[in-house]
Amino acid sequence: MMQTELEQAKIDIVKDRLMNASECYAAALDTFRLTYYKTSAGRLYYAVFNLMRALLEAEGIEMRHHSGVISEFRKRYVKTGVFSSDVSVLISELFDIRSKCDYSAFYELYAENVEPFFS
């Protein structure tokens, strides 16, 4: 069966999102080892964000805004039991930390705040 150009484009987008997620996770590990904890937490968040986008886009749902991606992911995958509510909590925690790192003056982050996300 031949794929249409549209189907192939969708596959390519999903692959790109997955590659971005992988790169963000690798960067999170590297920056954690360098003790750049705020940068590490931000990269972890974007790894998860890109994974959520990949799942949604595999179903033909394209969203760009963080709140929309998170909301749609929870609706389709957490509320239906595909992912546990623990995943929803993890998303919220990473989003909050990333937001504080990006927008709050004098926000401090330490290894013990970030390390649990790697396990």
C-alpha positions in Angstrom: 0.0 0.0 0.0 1.4 3.4 -0.9 1.3 6.3 1.4 0.0 9.6 0.3 2.2 12.7 0.6 0.0 13.9 3.4 0.4 10.6 5.4 4.2 10.7 4.8 4.3 14.4 6.0 2.5 13.4 9.2 5.0 10.5 9.8 7.9 12.9 9.2 6.4 15.4 11.7 6.0 12.8 14.3 9.6 11.5 13.8 10.8 15.1 14.1 9.0 15.6 17.4 10.4 12.3 18.7 13.9 13.4 17.7 13.5 16.7 19.4 12.3 15.0 22.5 15.3 12.7 22.5 17.7 15.6 22.0 16.0 17.6 24.8 16.3 14.6 27.1 20.0 14.2 26.3 20.6 17.9 26.9 18.8 17.6 30.2 21.1 14.9 31.3 24.2 16.8 30.1 23.2 20.0 31.8 22.3 18.2 35.0 25.8 16.7 35.1 27.2 20.2 34.6 25.0 21.4 37.6 22.9 23.7 35.4 19.7 22.6 37.1 17.4 25.2 35.8 18.5 24.5 32.2 18.2 20.8 32.9 14.6 21.1 34.2 13.7 23.2 31.1 15.1 20.6 28.8 13.2 17.8 30.6 10.0 19.8 30.2 10.5 20.2 26.5 11.4 16.5 26.1 7.9 15.7 27.6 6.2 18.5 25.7 7.6 17.1 22.4 6.5 13.6 23.3 3.0 14.8 23.9 3.0 16.7 20.6 4.2 13.6 18.8 1.4 11.5 20.2 -1.2 14.1 19.3 0.1 14.7 15.8 0.2 10.9 15.2 -3.6 11.2 15.5 -3.7 14.3 13.3 -4.0 16.8 16.1 -1.7 19.8 15.7 -1.4 22.2 18.6 1.3 24.7 19.4 0.3 26.3 22.7 1.6 24.5 25.8 -1.7 24.7 27.7 -3.6 23.3 24.7 -1.1 20.4 24.2 -1.3 19.5 27.9 -5.0 19.7 28.1 -5.6 17.6 25.0 -3.0 15.1 26.1 -4.7 14.7 29.5 -8.1 14.4 27.8 -7.0 11.7 25.3 -4.5 9.8 27.2 -4.8 10.3 31.0 -8.6 10.4 31.4 -8.9 7.3 29.2 -6.3 5.4 31.2 -3.6 5.1 28.5 -1.3 6.9 30.9 -1.6 7.0 34.7 -2.5 10.1 36.6 1.1 10.1 37.8 2.1 11.2 34.3 -0.3 14.2 34.6 1.3 15.1 37.9 4.8 14.9 36.3 3.7 17.2 33.5 2.3 19.8 35.9 5.5 19.7 38.1 7.8 20.1 35.1 5.6 22.9 33.6 5.6 24.8 36.9 9.4 24.4 37.4 10.1 25.4 33.8 7.8 28.5 34.2 9.5 29.5 37.4 12.9 29.1 35.9 12.0 31.2 32.9 10.0 33.9 34.5 10.7 34.3 38.2 13.6 36.4 39.5 16.0 34.7 41.9 14.4 31.3 41.6 16.8 28.6 42.8 16.8 25.0 41.7 19.0 22.3 43.2 20.0 18.8 42.2 17.4 17.2 44.6 14.6 19.1 42.8 15.6 17.8 39.4 17.1 14.4 39.9 13.8 12.6 40.7 12.6 13.4 37.2 15.4 11.2 35.8 14.2 8.0 37.5 
